[in-house]
């Protein structure tokens, strides 16, 4: 995002558009699962989809750089922070309803809340999402998944808003082009809500699958430390964690950043990690994977912002 300074008048106008929290120089470490990140120039929390659209329109009109974030769970923000306006979906776009064959869900709904909702109603198809600590909007952009399934498998359509055209429209599965850990849906606009396919099932059977997935996560993933989840995508035919482990990285630390001794594709914040320390580990892992294993590792996490002291 660019370094355009947001004037007091622009800041006040944004404040007139949102009822939720608005703050200058808000530490992104408070809003990422990593607990890492310098300040956002402006942090805005619209409380409705209408407020979200109003802020998007304003930023587009004024050419103010902006970034929409969900729960900050797949995100590493650099130590110098983020320029422009960071728009949070923590409170907006929370609608959630279902019938026997589909769920209509707002982009700000947490995946765990979505699974709980469908589980209680005996609707199957989204159980794999349990434990993925993100929101629906972000999950659609990255085609999040686990245990051999991805959210794109269940996708029917999405309602998106394009602030450049000031237009909302439906995006179909054919347009979204879901692939392994990516889609093109973000190029269509900001996701407001989505329709996902489900099927009726015995609630006890759905609950049993959810509990099984949670148990598997507890055994294989380091859930007691802050992280952004899997750092790298799995290369074709291999597991990123296995590649990193074979290179001897398990347990390697740099400052407060630690490569998990349990799962090598997780970098943990042990309490005082900086983005620079995490990025240093990422760079070393990528270089050695390339030179020693012939594997090109690609980040699954999104890296945003500017370095410190630029």
Secondary structure as UniProt FT lines:
FT   HELIX           8..17
FT   STRAND          22..27
FT   HELIX           28..30
FT   TURN            33..34
FT   STRAND          39..44
FT   HELIX           49..62
FT   STRAND          66..69
FT   TURN            73..74
FT   STRAND          75..77
FT   TURN            79..80
FT   STRAND          82..88
FT   STRAND          96..98
FT   STRAND          102..106
FT   TURN            107..108
FT   HELIX           111..120
FT   TURN            121..122
FT   STRAND          123..124
FT   HELIX           127..129
FT   TURN            130..131
FT   HELIX           136..142
FT   STRAND          145..146
FT   TURN            147..148
FT   STRAND          149..150
FT   HELIX           151..153
FT   STRAND          155..162
FT   TURN            163..166
FT   STRAND          167..172
FT   HELIX           173..176
FT   TURN            180..181
FT   HELIX           185..188
FT   STRAND          190..197
FT   STRAND          199..200
FT   HELIX           203..220
FT   TURN            223..224
FT   STRAND          226..230
FT   TURN            236..237
FT   HELIX           240..246
FT   TURN            247..248
FT   TURN            250..251
FT   STRAND          253..254
FT   TURN            255..256
FT   STRAND          257..259
FT   TURN            264..265
FT   STRAND          266..269
FT   HELIX           275..293
FT   STRAND          302..304
FT   TURN            308..309
//
